[in-house]
């Protein structure tokens, strides 16, 4: 063994299971949105010391906080956690050198330019929602050579900050096989269950704080920063398990570039009962849409590349598919209808990608009207598919007067009586789906009958 090699045995302080799972996740970037006093700081101190003890002499490990006073708090806690004989402290530079020679630095993010230049093996960005985005860019640059891991921790502070957006990106990507990101939420109830926080204290906070402040600080739920067209509290009221009922209508948003193709079906009561989200080339996408939708009426994105896709679906026997082209006015109409459905709790949807996208969605008023969109670099496929399903659901009860815009026959048009949909010619389609399509009838007074 060379003199630089070392074997160090140490015992980690106790952590409750969710806290340990979040901090010691193997992904490179881990975003942790946490309530106040849920153990995010103490857990991150343990993680950073653990990384430093596994390091080498003169390797750097950083704790970065929004301002120096917050860095001082973490510095003091870390000093208190390590026995005096196992570390050397420099109070001027706020560094702790461990017995293996690795150095932990406690820095302020107030001046981003002071954070460039070093090589850092692992880092914690504390109270990340309050750290300047330029400071995060600087910290990220220091991890380039070492490919070091980073833990981004903090309370939720609205939706208009880089930490909120990065957390949503991590939330979307963490289950992808090649993702380097992970996301966790630690809330007051987790800390209460672990015995870290008093339930009476949380109840007192709920009584004395404004609801939006309490939800941010103790439940890690962002306040309704102006810009969400649906209302975050209303979105939460619409969350319910996936319905097991039969689909009544489908909405399909087709993939563009790196997006997903998303299909959402609503049952007769407006509850999401089917949810499909995938990336395929078109040779696989079309058969899957046909098989998933079956006989059910479907409204599908016909914008750009979607127009010939809708035509091909219809030629393949999918006469229940109708196109909806996205323009600024038509998208505004679609989103306003979805907003009304959410604000009146006329629909229900499960937690997951649908709610994530709804909460991130934004609008702004421009000279030409209202623009609806996902933040830069994020998906809105679920929002669009849900909007299409909601529009189709609202019109399904009065087919002739409200569906004339798509060129369908009126419900009292008897020349369509007993019309059968042409058989589906599709290799690989389940036999029962093909049989359903062949039996599809038009009935005056009712429309297409499944």
C-alpha positions in Angstrom: 0.0 0.0 0.0 1.4 3.4 -0.9 1.4 6.2 1.7 -1.4 8.0 -0.2 -3.7 5.0 0.1 -5.9 4.8 3.2 -8.6 2.7 4.8 -11.1 4.6 6.9 -13.9 3.0 8.8 -16.7 5.3 9.8 -20.3 5.0 10.9 -23.0 7.1 9.3 -25.5 8.9 11.6 -29.0 7.5 11.5 -31.2 8.6 8.7 -34.9 7.8 8.1 -35.5 5.6 5.0 -36.9 8.3 2.6 -34.1 10.6 3.6 -31.4 8.0 2.9 -33.0 6.9 -0.3 -33.1 10.5 -1.6 -29.5 11.5 -0.6 -27.8 8.2 -1.5 -29.5 7.7 -4.8 -26.9 6.6 -7.4 -27.8 9.1 -10.1 -25.4 12.0 -10.8 -27.9 14.8 -10.4 -30.5 14.4 -7.6 -33.1 17.2 -7.0 -34.7 17.1 -3.6 -37.7 19.4 -2.9 -38.3 19.3 0.8 -40.3 20.9 3.5 -38.7 22.9 6.2 -37.1 20.7 9.0 -37.6 17.5 7.0 -33.9 16.6 7.3 -32.6 17.8 4.0 -29.7 19.8 5.4 -28.5 17.2 7.9 -28.9 14.4 5.3 -26.9 16.4 2.7 -24.1 17.0 5.2 -23.9 13.3 5.9 -23.8 12.6 2.1 -21.1 15.2 1.4 -18.9 14.0 4.3 -19.3 10.4 3.1 -18.2 11.4 -0.4 -15.2 13.3 1.0 -14.1 10.4 3.2 -14.0 8.3 0.1 -11.9 10.9 -1.7 -8.2 11.5 -2.0 -5.8 14.2 -0.4 -6.4 17.7 -1.8 -9.6 16.7 -3.6 -12.3 19.4 -3.2 -15.9 18.9 -2.1 -18.3 21.9 -2.0 -21.3 23.1 -0.1 -22.8 26.1 -1.9 -25.5 28.2 -0.2 -27.3 31.3 -1.5 -25.4 33.7 1.0 -22.5 33.4 3.4 -24.7 33.3 6.5 -26.4 30.1 5.2 -23.1 28.6 4.3 -22.0 29.3 7.9 -24.9 27.3 9.3 -23.9 24.2 7.3 -20.2 24.8 8.2 -21.0 24.8 11.9 -23.2 21.7 11.7 -20.5 19.8 9.9 -17.8 20.9 12.4 -20.1 19.7 15.2 -20.7 16.3 13.4 -17.0 15.4 13.1 -14.8 14.7 16.1 -12.0 17.3 16.6 -9.3 14.7 16.2 -10.6 13.7 12.7 -10.6 17.1 11.0 -8.8 20.4 10.7 -10.9 23.6 10.3 -9.9 26.9 8.7 -12.4 29.4 10.1 -11.2 32.2 7.7 -11.7 30.1 4.5 -14.5 28.0 5.9 -12.9 24.7 5.0 -12.7 21.4 6.8 -9.8 19.1 6.0 -10.6 15.5 6.9 -8.1 12.9 8.0 -7.7 11.6 4.5 -6.7 15.0 3.3 -9.9 15.7 1.3 -11.2 19.3 1.8 -14.8 20.4 2.2 -15.5 24.0 1.3 -18.5 26.1 2.4 -19.2 28.8 -0.2 -21.6 31.6 -0.9 -23.4 31.7 -4.3 -23.9 35.4 -4.1 -21.2 36.2 -6.7 -21.2 33.5 -9.4 -17.8 34.6 -10.9 -16.0 33.5 -7.7 -17.2 29.9 -8.2 -15.5 29.2 -11.5 -12.1 27.6 -12.0 -11.7 24.7 -9.5 -12.2 21.0 -9.9 -14.8 19.6 -7.5 -15.5 15.9 -6.9 -19.0 16.3 -5.4 -21.2 19.2 -4.4 -24.3 20.2 -2.5 -26.3 23.2 -3.7 -28.3 24.2 -0.6 -31.6 26.2 -0.8 -31.3 25.8 -4.5 -34.6 27.6 -5.3 -33.0 30.8 -3.8 -29.6 30.3 -5.6 -28.9 32.4 -8.7 -29.1 30.3 -11.9 -25.7 31.7 -12.9 -24.2 30.3 -9.7 -25.6 26.9 -10.5 -24.0 27.1 -14.0 -20.7 27.9 -12.3 -21.0 25.0 -9.9 -21.8 22.7 -12.7 -18.7 23.8 -14.6 -16.5 22.7 -11.6 -17.9 19.1 -11.9 -17.0 18.7 -15.6 -13.5 17.2 -15.2 -14.3 15.0 -12.3 -17.9 14.1 -13.5 -18.8 14.6 -9.8 -22.2 14.0 -8.3 -24.4 16.9 -7.0 -27.3 17.1 -4.6 -29.7 20.0 -5.2 -31.8 20.6 -2.1 -34.2 23.2 -1.1 -37.7 24.4 -0.2 -40.1 25.1 -3.0 -40.4 28.7 -3.9 -42.9 29.2 -6.7 -42.5 27.9 -10.2 -40.4 30.6 -11.9 -36.9 29.5 -10.9 -34.3 27.1 -12.4 -34.5 24.7 -9.5 -38.2 24.1 -10.0 -37.8 23.5 -13.7 -34.8 21.2 -13.1 -36.8 19.2 -10.6 -39.6 18.8 -13.1 -37.0 17.6 -15.7 -35.6 15.1 -13.2 -39.1 14.0 -12.3 -39.8 13.3 -16.0 -36.6 11.5 -16.8 -35.6 9.6 -13.7 -37.1 6.3 -14.8 -35.5 6.4 -18.2 -32.7 3.8 -18.6 -30.1 6.4 -19.6 -31.0 9.2 -17.3 -28.5 10.8 -15.0 -31.2 12.6 -13.0 -33.4 11.7 -10.1 -36.1 13.5 -8.1 -37.4 13.2 -4.6 -39.8 15.0 -2.4 -39.5 15.0 1.4 -42.5 16.6 3.1 -43.5 17.4 6.7 -45.6 14.2 7.0 -42.5 12.1 6.1 -40.5 13.9 8.9 -43.4 13.4 11.4 -43.6 9.7 10.6 -39.9 9.4 11.1 -40.1 11.2 14.5 -38.0 14.1 13.2 -40.7 16.7 13.3 -43.6 17.3 15.8 -47.1 16.9 14.4 -48.3 19.6 16.8 -45.8 22.1 15.4 -46.9 21.4 11.8 -50.6 21.9 12.8 -49.7 25.1 14.5 -47.9 26.3 11.4 -50.9 25.4 9.3 -53.1 27.5 11.6 -50.9 30.5 11.6 -49.4 30.7 8.1 -51.2 31.7 4.9 -52.2 28.5 3.0 -49.9 29.1 0.0 -46.9 29.7 2.4 -47.7 26.6 4.4 -48.0 24.4 1.3 -44.7 25.6 0.0 -42.8 25.3 3.3 -44.3 22.1 4.7 -45.8 20.2 1.7 -43.2 21.2 -0.9 -46.1 22.4 -3.2 -45.4 25.5 -5.3 -47.6 28.5 -5.0 -49.7 29.7 -8.0 -47.1 32.0 -9.5 -49.1 34.0 -12.1 -48.9 32.2 -15.4 -50.6 28.8 -14.9 -53.9 28.8 -16.8 -55.5 26.0 -14.7 -54.7 26.8 -11.1 -52.4 24.6 -9.1 -55.0 24.1 -6.3 -57.6 23.1 -8.9 -55.3 20.7 -10.6 -54.8 18.9 -7.2 -58.6 18.7 -6.7 -58.9 16.8 -10.0 -56.4 14.1 -9.1 -58.0 10.6 -8.8 -57.0 7.0 -9.6 -57.2 5.8 -13.2 -60.8 4.8 -14.0 -61.5 1.2 -15.0 -64.5 2.1 -17.0 -64.9 1.8 -20.8 -63.4 4.7 -22.9 -66.0 7.2 -24.1 -63.7 9.4 -26.2 -59.9 9.5 -26.9 -57.6 12.5 -27.5 -54.3 11.9 -29.3 -51.3 14.2 -29.5 -48.8 13.1 -32.1 -45.0 13.2 -31.5 -42.9 15.9 -33.0 -39.1 15.9 -32.9 -38.2 14.5 -29.5 -41.8 14.6 -28.0 -44.0 11.7 -27.1 -47.1 10.4 -28.8 -49.8 10.5 -26.0 -53.3 9.1 -26.0 -55.7 9.9 -23.2 -59.2 8.3 -23.0 -62.0 9.6 -20.8 -64.9 7.6 -19.6 -68.5 8.8 -19.8 -68.1 10.6 -16.5 -65.0 12.5 -17.6 -62.5 10.4 -15.7 -59.2 9.3 -17.4 -59.5 5.6 -18.0 -56.7 4.9 -20.4 -53.3 6.6 -20.7 -50.7 5.7 -23.4 -47.4 7.5 -23.8 -44.7 6.3 -26.1 -42.0 7.0 -28.7 -42.1 4.9 -31.9 -41.4 5.5 -35.5 -44.6 6.0 -37.6 -44.7 2.4 -38.9 -45.3 1.3 -35.2 -47.2 4.4 -34.0 -50.2 4.1 -36.4 -51.0 0.4 -35.6 -50.7 1.1 -31.9 -53.1 4.1 -32.1 -55.6 2.0 -34.1 -55.4 -0.9 -31.7 -55.6 1.2 -28.5 -58.5 3.4 -29.8 -60.5 0.6 -31.3 -64.1 1.8 -32.1 -64.1 4.8 -29.7 -64.5 8.3 -31.2 -61.1 10.0 -31.2 -59.9 13.6 -31.8 -56.3 13.6 -33.0 -53.7 16.3 -33.6 -53.6 16.9 -37.3 -51.0 19.7 -37.3 -48.2 19.5 -39.8 -47.1 15.8 -40.1 -50.3 14.9 -38.3 -52.6 15.7 -41.2 -51.4 12.8 -43.5 -51.4 10.6 -40.4 -55.0 11.2 -39.7 -55.8 10.6 -43.4 -53.9 7.3 -43.3 -55.7 6.3 -40.1 -59.1 7.0 -41.7 -58.1 5.0 -44.8 -57.1 2.1 -42.6 -60.6 1.9 -41.3 -60.4 4.5 -38.5 -63.5 6.5 -39.5 -63.9 7.3 -35.8 -60.7 9.5 -36.0 -61.1 13.2 -36.6 -58.4 15.8 -36.9 -57.8 19.0 -35.0 -55.2 21.4 -36.3 -53.3 23.6 -33.9 -53.3 27.3 -34.6 -53.0 30.1 -32.1 -56.9 30.5 -32.0 -57.6 26.8 -32.0 -55.0 26.1 -29.3 -56.4 28.9 -27.2 -59.9 27.4 -27.6 -58.7 24.0 -26.6 -56.8 25.2 -23.5 -59.7 27.4 -22.4 -62.0 24.4 -22.5 -59.5 22.3 -20.5 -59.2 25.1 -18.0 -62.9 25.3 -17.5 -63.1 21.5 -17.0 -60.3 21.6 -14.4 -61.6 24.6 -12.6 -65.1 23.0 -12.3 -63.6 19.6 -11.5 -65.5 18.1 -14.4 -62.6 15.7 -15.1 -60.4 13.5 -13.1 -56.8 12.3 -13.9 -54.1 10.3 -12.1 -50.9 11.6 -10.6 -47.8 11.3 -12.8 -46.9 12.8 -16.2 -50.4 14.3 -16.7 -50.3 16.3 -13.5 -46.6 17.2 -13.9 -47.2 18.8 -17.3 -50.4 20.6 -16.2 -48.6 22.2 -13.2 -45.7 23.3 -15.4 -47.9 24.7 -18.2 -47.8 28.5 -18.8 -49.7 31.2 -20.6 -48.9 34.8 -21.5 -50.9 37.6 -23.1 -49.4 38.9 -26.4 -50.5 41.4 -29.0 -52.1 38.7 -31.1 -53.8 36.8 -28.3 -53.0 34.4 -25.5 -50.1 32.0 -26.0 -50.1 28.7 -24.2 -47.0 26.6 -23.9 -44.7 24.4 -21.8 -41.5 25.9 -20.4 -38.5 25.8 -22.7 -37.2 22.2 -23.0 -40.3 20.5 -21.5 -43.1 18.5 -22.9 -46.8 19.4 -23.3 -48.0 16.2 -25.0 -50.2 15.1 -22.1 -51.8 18.6 -21.8 -52.6 18.6 -25.5 -54.0 15.0 -25.5 -56.1 15.8 -22.4 -57.5 19.0 -24.0 -58.4 17.1 -27.2 -60.2 14.4 -25.1 -62.1 17.0 -23.1 -63.2 18.9 -26.2 -64.4 15.6 -27.8 -66.2 14.6 -24.6 -68.0 17.9 -24.4 -69.3 17.5 -28.0 -70.1 13.8 -27.9 -73.6 14.4 -26.5 -74.7 16.7 -29.3 -73.0 15.3 -32.4 -74.8 17.1 -35.3 -74.7 20.7 -34.1 -71.3 20.7 -32.5 -69.3 18.2 -34.7 -70.3 19.8 -38.0 -66.9 21.5 -38.1 -65.2 18.1 -38.8 -67.6 17.2 -41.6 -69.4 14.4 -39.9 -73.0 13.5 -40.7 -75.8 14.9 -38.5 -77.4 12.6 -36.0 -80.7 12.8 -37.8 -79.2 12.1 -41.3 -80.9 8.7 -42.1 -79.0 8.1 -45.2 -76.2 6.8 -42.9 -78.5 4.3 -41.3 -76.9 0.8 -41.1 -73.7 2.1 -42.7 -70.9 -0.2 -41.7 -67.4 1.0 -41.3 -65.1 -0.6 -43.9 -63.0 -3.5 -42.5 -59.6 -2.7 -41.1 -56.7 -3.9 -43.1 -53.9 -4.0 -40.5 -51.3 -6.7 -39.9 -51.0 -7.5 -36.2 -54.2 -5.8 -35.0 -56.0 -8.0 -32.4 -58.9 -9.9 -33.9 -61.4 -8.6 -31.4 -60.5 -5.0 -32.2 -60.9 -5.7 -36.0 -64.2 -7.3 -35.3 -65.4 -4.3 -33.3 -64.4 -2.0 -36.2 -66.3 -4.1 -38.7 -69.5 -4.0 -36.6 -69.5 -0.2 -36.1 -72.8 1.4 -37.2 -74.2 4.8 -37.7 -77.5 5.3 -35.9 -79.7 8.4 -36.5 -80.2 10.3 -33.2 -77.1 8.7 -31.7 -74.2 8.9 -34.1 -71.6 6.1 -34.4 -72.6 3.2 -32.2 -69.9 1.0 -30.6 
